[in-house]
């Protein structure tokens, strides 16, 4: 019995190690893709300057500066896992014209292993974007995510642009069930925002 228990623990450790390796590989690929695009634009600017096309060179440089700011503004959070998820969703966020702001910290989810954090953040962002893409206002396209802690719960507060549909119809029930989420939804008409509050227990096992 003890041997079976030790084998089970060892297999779980190996699984977590493989998940960590896969996560690092994914993050490396995303970073290399951004660096490759950066070098391509830098070469284009050099070529334009040599050709004497200063106006287009300046325009390309301004575009490069804006894209670089958006990339680093998106990925520099205190959670490496959340950084990777935001980077992965960056094309979708950028195409929709959203600005994502968050105060998520690595210590907020230390009760989850790396694989669970990745899955949780991925589905959280995917659901929020799915709802926010149905917005009816273009005056404020920010998405704000904060996390507050108490002894056994994490309260994740999300503010998105006002949606044209009922939020309950857009949120993934399987995601909510898997992480035992208690979800509260409130429309803030005066601010043209929707507030989604998710209560996440660190005592409930992930399904």
GUKE-291709 format. One line per field, with one value per residue (C-alpha): residue number from 1; z, x, y. Coordinates in steps of 0.001 Angstrom, whole numbers. Example, Ala and Ser with C-alpha at 12.3 -4.5 7.8 and 13.67 -1.06 7.14 Angstrom:
<atoms>
resi = (1  2)
pz = (7800  7140)
px = (12300  13670)
py = (-4500  -1060)
</atoms>
This chain:
<atoms>
resi = (1  2  3  4  5  6  7  8  9  10  11  12  13  14  15  16  17  18  19  20  21  22  23  24  25  26  27  28  29  30  31  32  33  34  35  36  37  38  39  40  41  42  43  44  45  46  47  48  49  50  51  52  53  54  55  56  57  58  59  60  61  62  63  64  65  66  67  68  69  70  71  72  73  74  75  76  77  78  79  80  81  82  83  84  85  86  87  88  89  90  91  92  93  94  95  96  97  98  99  100  101  102  103  104  105  106  107  108  109  110  111  112  113  114  115  116  117  118  119  120  121  122  123  124  125  126  127  128  129  130  131  132  133  134  135  136  137  138  139  140  141  142  143  144  145  146  147  148  149  150  151  152  153  154  155  156  157  158  159  160  161  162  163  164  165  166  167  168  169  170  171  172  173  174  175  176  177  178  179  180  181  182  183  184  185  186  187  188  189  190  191  192  193  194  195  196  197  198  199  200  201  202  203  204  205  206  207)
pz = (0  900  -2395  -4370  -2517  -3212  -6898  -7083  -5551  -7906  -10955  -9833  -9446  -12911  -14354  -12755  -14024  -17577  -17288  -16141  -19085  -21534  -20005  -20313  -23917  -24788  -23149  -24973  -28352  -27712  -26675  -29698  -32008  -30578  -30875  -34499  -35372  -33586  -35593  -38867  -38218  -37121  -40407  -42328  -40577  -41409  -45070  -45243  -43787  -46318  -49116  -47809  -46990  -43593  -43355  -43652  -41365  -38671  -39138  -38832  -35749  -34075  -34846  -33444  -30259  -29760  -30346  -28017  -25284  -25658  -25490  -22347  -20766  -21201  -20030  -17076  -14193  -11019  -12209  -14853  -15715  -16155  -18255  -20647  -20940  -21632  -24260  -25879  -26060  -27089  -30812  -29884  -27249  -29643  -32562  -30417  -29193  -25519  -22880  -20183  -16688  -13754  -10263  -10211  -8053  -8105  -4394  -5001  -6425  -4689  -3621  -7281  -9122  -12380  -14627  -12678  -12760  -16524  -17116  -14746  -16194  -19772  -19338  -17247  -19975  -22747  -21026  -20261  -23842  -25180  -23152  -23704  -27475  -27386  -25905  -26836  -25955  -27503  -25093  -22525  -23815  -20721  -19001  -15354  -13257  -9534  -6804  -3104  -548  2743  4791  2414  -616  -3513  -4761  -8383  -9595  -13339  -15038  -18753  -21266  -21107  -23008  -25254  -23885  -20531  -19044  -17646  -21175  -22206  -19261  -19453  -16921  -17103  -16083  -13169  -12034  -12340  -9987  -7765  -8688  -7193  -9755  -9205  -12041  -11919  -14703  -13920  -16458  -15262  -15873  -19016  -17321  -16158  -12921  -12654  -9231  -8905  -5525  -5665  -2664  -1972  78  -2731  -4908  -8628  -10463)
px = (0  2811  4590  1409  1050  4664  4247  1137  2982  5919  3622  1918  5304  6348  3068  3541  7135  5990  3319  5953  8200  5311  4379  7963  8177  4945  6123  9458  7711  5513  8502  10538  7628  7477  11269  11174  8456  10417  13583  11650  10232  13618  15149  12325  12996  16716  15900  13440  16012  18636  16106  15418  11792  11832  8056  7267  10214  8795  5319  6716  8719  5627  3698  6563  6672  2911  2914  5897  4186  1011  2946  4863  1895  -9  2577  4208  2079  3268  2146  4223  1323  -1054  1592  1677  -2117  -2377  344  -1477  -4719  -2983  -3957  -7626  -7463  -5686  -8036  -11089  -9478  -9520  -7082  -6497  -5507  -4968  -3505  -3312  -382  1477  692  -3064  -3225  -408  -2864  -3135  -427  948  -1347  -4450  -3444  -2923  -6299  -8100  -6641  -7109  -10817  -11291  -9863  -11626  -15006  -14490  -13495  -16439  -18786  -16921  -16895  -20661  -20180  -22488  -20093  -16819  -16115  -14421  -12935  -10966  -11165  -10112  -9345  -8582  -8246  -8988  -8078  -9468  -8793  -10303  -11620  -10333  -12763  -11999  -13674  -13865  -15143  -15922  -17722  -21505  -22793  -25847  -26710  -27302  -23941  -25275  -25864  -22276  -20322  -19050  -20935  -18311  -15604  -17695  -18471  -14887  -13565  -16677  -17111  -19869  -20641  -22439  -23223  -24181  -24787  -23475  -25467  -24197  -20598  -21382  -19708  -20561  -19144  -18574  -17588  -16212  -15718  -13043  -12473  -8951  -10435  -12428  -10519  -10457  -12686)
py = (0  2389  1578  2370  5678  6622  5708  7878  10828  10326  10227  13437  15142  13994  15272  18700  18831  18076  20775  23263  22351  22726  26089  27372  26139  27936  31145  30908  30493  33539  35648  34564  35403  38930  39396  38161  40688  43413  42701  42671  46138  47468  46240  47888  51216  51025  50312  53215  55613  54487  55053  58546  57751  59456  59965  56248  55432  57703  56204  52658  53659  55126  51928  49858  51933  51582  47820  47330  49353  47316  44044  44935  46681  43424  40900  42625  41350  39657  36216  34434  32121  35047  36817  33865  33764  37499  37220  34303  36304  39537  39384  38940  41700  44062  43352  44147  47377  46417  47614  45018  46117  43794  43597  39785  38635  35327  34899  35124  31587  29742  27012  25925  24043  25454  23417  24461  28132  27986  26337  28721  31933  30741  30098  33242  35490  33566  33963  37628  38407  36411  38586  41870  41421  41962  45435  48336  51159  52228  55067  52831  49594  48705  45321  45433  42348  42525  39927  40276  37630  36429  33306  30761  32657  34692  37339  38109  41291  41874  45008  44822  47080  46852  43814  43514  40072  38474  37495  34231  32969  33631  32252  28679  26562  23812  26281  27557  24017  22780  25468  25674  29338  31429  34117  37403  39757  43422  45931  49397  51386  54767  53687  51625  48697  45213  43883  40137  38894  35363  33716  31025  28774  27518  24690  23044  20552  21173  18664)
</atoms>
